[in-house]
Amino acid sequence: MIQKVVLGNAAEASASKTKEWVVGHFIPEGLGHTDGFEIKLWRYDEQPDYGLKIFAGTEFVIVEKGVLTLKLEVPDGDGTFMPRTIELRGLTRDYVILPPGCRKEVIVTEAPSWGVTVRWPSSPGTNKVL
C-alpha cells in the first residue's frame, strides 16, 4: 500500500472543520485518522469561549508562546477533586501532563499564545464540557 504524505500548516488547521485538531478519530481518513491519540495545534489571540472541561484520557499540553493559566480539579482517586492552578509560560516552553478525569479551565494570561496538545486515547465522548 502506498502512503501519501500529509502536508499542512497551523493556519489551515485553525480554519478547518476539526478546529485545530490534525490527528485523531475525527479525521475522516488518511494518516491523520487514528483512535490511539489526537493532536491539536492551537493559538489563542484572546480569551476563547472555554468553559470547564473534563477529558477521560491523559492529556499533554506545551505552550510555545504566551502564557496560559490552567485552573484544574485533579481527581485524587477516592471520588473527590483537588483544586490546583498552574501557569504555563511559552518563554520556558512549560508543559503539563494531566491524568485521566482531570477537570480543566484554560485562561489566556498573555496573548497571543500558541502550543500543542496531545491526548490519548482518541475516541468519541472522551472530552466533555461540564
N, C-alpha and C positions, 0 to 999 in steps of 0.2 A: 504494500500500500504506500503510495506517495503522500507524504505530509506536506502541507502548504505552510509557508512562513506567515505569521500574523504580524503585521506592522501597524502601529497606531501611535497616538500621542495623547497626552493628558487632556488637551483641549477637546479633541474628538470624543474622548471618553466622557468628559463632562457634559457634552451636548447629546450624548446617546440616550436611548430609552432605558438603559440599565443604570443611569445616574452615577457615573464614575466607576462602576464595577466593571472589571475587564476579564475576570476569571470567576467561574462558579457555575452552579447548577442552572442559573437563569440565562446563561449564554446559550442560544439555541443550538449551535453546532460548532464543530471545529476544535482546534486545540484549546480554546478558552473554556470549553464545556467540561466540567468535572463536578463530582459530588464530594471530592476529597477536601477541597479548600476553596476560598474565594479571596480575591484581591481587589482593593479599591484604591484608585489614585485620586485623592480628594484635595480640594482647595476651597478655602473659605475667605472671601473678601470682606465679609461682615458676618454677624451672628446668624447662623441658619436657624430655621424652624426645627429645632432638635430637642424634643422632649425626652423624658426618661425612657430608656430602652433596656431590654434585657436580651442577652444572647445565650442560647443554650449550650454553645460550644466554647472553645478557647479563642481569645482574640489578642492579636499583636498590633500595636499602633506605634508608629515612629513619626515624629514631627521633624521635617526638614527645614522649615522656615516658619517664623512667627511663634506664637505661644498659645497653647491650649490649657485650660483648666478642666480637669475631669472630676466631677462630683460622683463618687462611687458609693454603692452599697454592696459590700463584699459578703457573700454567703460564708457563714462560719461552720457549716456542717451540721448544725442542730436545728435548722429551720429559721434562724434569725440572721440579720444582716448587720455588719459592722460598717458605719459610715467612715468614709475616707475621702479627702480631697488631695489631688496631686496636680502638679504643674509640669507640663512637658514643653521644653524650650527647643526651638529649631537650632539656635546657635550652638548648642552642645549635642544636637541630634538625640535628644532624650527619647526613650521608648518605654513601653509598659506591656506586660503580658497579663491579661485578665483571665481569671478562672471561669469555668462554665457557671452560668447562672448569675453572673455579676450584673448589677443594675448600673447604668451609666448615663450621665448627662454631660454633654460637651458644651463648654463656654469658650468662645474665641476671645482670648485676652489681648492678643496682638495680631492684627491683620495687616497684610494678607498672611494666611497660614496655609501651609500645604504639607502633605506627607503621604504615607502609605498605611493601609490597614490590611491585615491578613487574618482571616477567620477560618476555623475548621471545626467540624465538617461543614459542607455546603449543602443544605437541603431546605426545602420549603418549610416555613413555620419555625425556624430556629431563632429568628430575630423578631422581637415583638415590642411594640410601643405600649408603655404602661399608662 
